[in-house]
Amino acid sequence: MELVEVREGLAKILVPKAERIYDAPVFYNPVMALNRDISVLAVGVLKPGTVLDALSATGIRGIRYALETPAKEVWLNDISGEAFNLILENVRLNLGIDGERIGENRVSFEGEKRIVANLDDANRLMAEKFRYFDFLDLDPFGSPVEFLDTALRSVRRRGVLALTATDTGVLCGAYRNACRRKYLAEPIRGELCHEAGLRILIGTVVRYAAKYDLGIDVLLAYYRDHYFRAFLRLKSGTRKADESLSNLGYLWQDESGKFTYEQAFLPERPKAYGPLWLGPLKEQGFVDDMLSLAGTHSLAHKKTLPFLETISGELDVPFHYDTHALARRNNLQVGKLADIIETLRGKGYSATRTHFSPTAMKTDAPFEEVLKALRSLR
Ligand code: SAM
C-alpha cells in the first residue's frame, strides 16, 4: 500500500493514499481529528494509567493518547493484519524505538511509556484483559453494541468507557427496525432525532451495565459530524446501577412540536420513543477542566475549541426546540434565534444555544412560552 505522512496533534502518522477514505486498506478520517482532540483532552483531564484503543486502524488515536496525555500504558488493537503492521510502523515512527514481540500477535514498546500493539478481535482481547483498563475507547465502523459487553468487563470498576457510534441513521429513526434490534429502543424522526439518538445510545449502555451491577455518570456526550460520542464513568454497586436505571424514560411529541418526557422503566402511554437516557449530558466541572487544558494544548482541528465552548455554555436539560421546525409546524415566521433566547431570558427563563443544531435552543420555559416568544418576533 502506498503511504503518505500526515500530522495530527503531536503525532506523525503514515496513512494509506486513497481517493476516498472508505477505499483505503486501513482507515483514517481527518474529519475525526476533532473527535480525537476532545478525547485527548478528556484523557488529559482523567489521567488514566492504562488505556485501550480497541479499534485502532492506523493507531492515530492511541498514539496521540501516548504522546499528548499522562497515560502510562496504551494498548492499540485491530483485527486487520494490514492495520496491525501500520500500527507497528507508526509507533516506531513516533517513539523512535523498536518493539519486542511478547506473543504471537503482540508487540511491546518499552520507552518512557509502555505501548502495546495487538492483532486480534477486540472482544477477545477485552475478555482476556478483565478489569484492566482505566480508560477504554471503542471507535468502530457503525454501532459499538457488539463490543459493549466485553468492554464493560474490561474497564476497571471506576474506569471510563468512551464510545463512538456512526450509525446515526439507525439511532435517528431512518432504520427503525435496526434500532429496535440493536438498541431495543424506539427511535424518533424529525428535529429531536439527534438528541434522542444520543440518549438512546447512553440508555443502552445503562441497561448493559446494570446487569454487572454497574451504574454510569455521563462525563460528556455529544453529537457532531454524523456521529455520537460519549464518555461514561462507571460506578460500581447495585445502588449505582439502580440510580442509573431510574434515569431512563420516554419521550412523546405531538404535531405542533410540543414534547414531553417522563422517567419510567416502562412507557405509561402509547406512541412513546425510547427507552432513553433522561439524565445529564455533561459534568460541568469535567468540561471546564477540558476547556482549560485546551488553552495550553495544541489542538489539531480548528473547530474543537468553539465546539467545546458551545457545550460548556449549554443548558443541560433534556431535548431542545428547533426554531425552524417549530415555525414550520405552527405556521409561524422564523425569528432570529438570539432574539428568541433574549425574549425568554427577559421573562426569567434560562435559554441557551445547543450544539445539536445551529437553529435550536435549550430552555426550561414551557412549550407555550416558547411559541409565544416565536409569535412575538414575527
Ligand atoms: N480509531 C480509529 C481512528 O481514530 O482513526 C478508527 C477506527 S476504524 C473506524 C474501525 C477499525 O476497527 C478498523 O480498522 C477495523 O479493521 C477494526 N475492526 C473491525 N472489527 C474489529 C474487531 N472485531 N476487532 C478489532 N478491530 C476491528
Residues whose N, C-alpha, C, O or C-beta is under 5 A from the ligand:
A	BS01	SAM	F27 Y28 A54 L55 S56 A57 I60 R61 N77 D78 I79 S80 A83 D120 D121 A122 N123 D139 P140 F141
